[in-house]
Amino acid sequence: MSRGFTIGVKVFMLVLGLYFFFLGLAAAKGFLAPLILALVLALVVLPATRKLEQIIHHRGVSSMLGTLLIFIFSLAFLILCSMQIQSFFNEWPIIKQAMTPEIENFKSFLFEHTPLDKASLQDYYSAGSLPFFEDQMVEAAKALSFLRSSLNFMGTYLITFIYMFFLLYYRRHFIEFILSYFKAQKKTKARKVLESSAKRVQDYLIGRLILMAILAVLYTVGLGLSGVHNYLLVGVIASVLTLIPWVGNIIGFAMAMVFGYLTSGNIDVLWGIVVTFTVSQFLESYVLQPYVVGDKVGLHPFFVIVFVILGGVIWGLVGMVLAIPVMAMVTVIFNHVGILKPLGFLFSKQKG
């Protein structure tokens, strides 16, 4: 058997193995996503939980308080978003009235500069209309789908915090389980690797949360001064989206532009949004990022983008948020395992 054929077989098996690995991850999203999210949240609150445990000398109570802290913050965020969304729907008739002239102008532009005409557009809408009974069935199906999605979200939301509590409470048990696979002389090194990977993720996430809070204030003030309705909702969501490197900033900016134009119908508002995001991104990149977050994640910029996109393909928005913390931990482990050190070097932001 030639050497080239052997290499080809190995490459084929590697690609096939990766394909089924990622396929399995996608299929197990409902189980793994809340578990890994709980692990990441537990790492965020772990320093505070340890200090509480030293004060009250009870791990169960300190773990519960740490879990409740994250739960309250997340619940406050959901309530804020729901209130702002409700406000948007309440203002929808006014928004619709303000947008009607803009929509008519856009239709006129299409009729003048494209092959479309009014007759073809009317035929399209009439073809999409449904009889009354079918229309009611569609609305009922949409309501049922919304109810099912809401129940699934609430179940996943609650189970995440249950996982989080048990991960905090039994953390030493899980660590000892992992260390039991190593020989006595290697346990100290293995423990240091685990602590190093956890510390890297903690520093990155805590820095990100501080940066996110500062950006929320900057976005909210800037969008409010620009005349954007529901500026609080847009500012908070845009700041949360910065958890997704590179991609989140683009999505947040695009969302603010669309939302700002829809709610005001005034194109001048867009200039204020552009100035707000330009100034905020400049402050984030050159002032806040170096001092608040720094380079704690330690990943190569190219692979940051690759991991974010891969996480989005596998698990959607949750995968994009979890991609960087998970790969930061994995990269630390790779750098301490002999056979995987080349991958650790490839993913790390190191000079070759």
Disulfide bonds with the S-S distance in Angstrom:
none
